Amino acid sequence: MKIITVLGARPQFIKASLVSKELRKNNEEITVHTGQHYDKNLSQVFFDEMEILKPDYNMGIGSDSHARQTAHMMIELEKIFLSETPQLVLLYGDTNSTLAAALTASKLNIPIAHVEAGPRMYDKRVPEEINRVITDHVSTLLFAPTQISLNNLKKEDLINGSYLTGDVMLDIFNYFTRKIGEKNEIIQKLNLEGKKYFLITIHRARNTDSFKNLKAIVNTLNIISKSNILVFPLHPRTEKCLHEYELFNILKNNNRIHLINPLGYIDMNILIRNANMIITDSGGLQKEAYFAKKPCITIDTSTGWPETVQQGENLIFNHTQDDFIDSENIINAINTFSPPRKYKNIFGEGRASKIIPKIVKNVIN
Ligand code: UD1
């Protein structure tokens, strides 16, 4: 059996780690890294920490406009798919690397399995939404992490080949939480022992690439930092925009905000589990906050994980109609947020990384 897994960006290295381990037991997987993420702390650190084998191919495509990046990836992926002739291409999530591989494989009539199929934001301005919808529609096997994701697939007439597996990120969160145990070097390093803090991540283009939205976020963080210490690992996109809009120093000069480099999986896991609240625009972090039973505030147009909002554990602050973030609204919510903390298994039982390789093998055989 020969499967090609295509990876490219930080969340995919994480999501693939345990499934890959399972497939590698019998030498059944070849991995391709598109190079979408190339900085050490967005890429290599995950291979090291999560014991992912070095990719068989690294295409080194790098950053570019969406069309150019996706097109370059497709050209290189086609060569690899043609020479390796895999029985199936395995894809994760919703990045441009996912889309490029989905289009390339489907044009060559190679079956595709999509892990994390079905979440929908119902907002076509979101690039990840386009990537996810297209990938789902050309996939043969669709692995839905939640019941709502599966329902979405049903609505789009994609129920054939769809399976409710639970979320691979939960398995990974459980596995590494056990492995890491009480280790807390990052907490010591940031001098946070015994202190309450909020963990912040912001990287979505719709938040970072708009001056008024990024300014509203900076204002919000400045105000909440008066009563809470903030830890803010900066994605390179966010750092670049903060400098461009001359907002960087406002955060840097605030000694209650730890503005730090992007972190690997282990440090993030420790910071999530010890945080008082998570404020983010990352889909992955919304889920990890739920796994760690931490209240989450999401600053985005919508969420792919409405079940966390329905449960009352995640508050979403949509951009307003003219795509503007209302800082005052967010600050009020942070000060009054009191989630019910009745956590359910909405992301499954933590067995998705075992279930997925089994289904893939059965179908191929
Ligand atoms: C991508 C994914 C997003 C995912 C995120 C995780 C798409 C459309 N978006 O967004 O779904 O949540 O990864 O981080 O695929 N850059 C670096 N070093 C790198 C990579 C990027 O400095 O190693 C900078 C470049 O200036 C680049 C920018 O970050 O232009 C954005 O990178 P890109 O991969 O296009 O999108 P992300 O925002 O990372």
Boltz pocket constraint, residues with backbone or C-beta under 6 A from the ligand:
constraints:
  - pocket:
      binder: B
      contacts: [[A, 9], [A, 10], [A, 11], [A, 36], [A, 37], [A, 38], [A, 39], [A, 42], [A, 63], [A, 64], [A, 94], [A, 95], [A, 96], [A, 97], [A, 127], [A, 128], [A, 203], [A, 204], [A, 205], [A, 235], [A, 236], [A, 237], [A, 240]]
      max_distance: 6.0
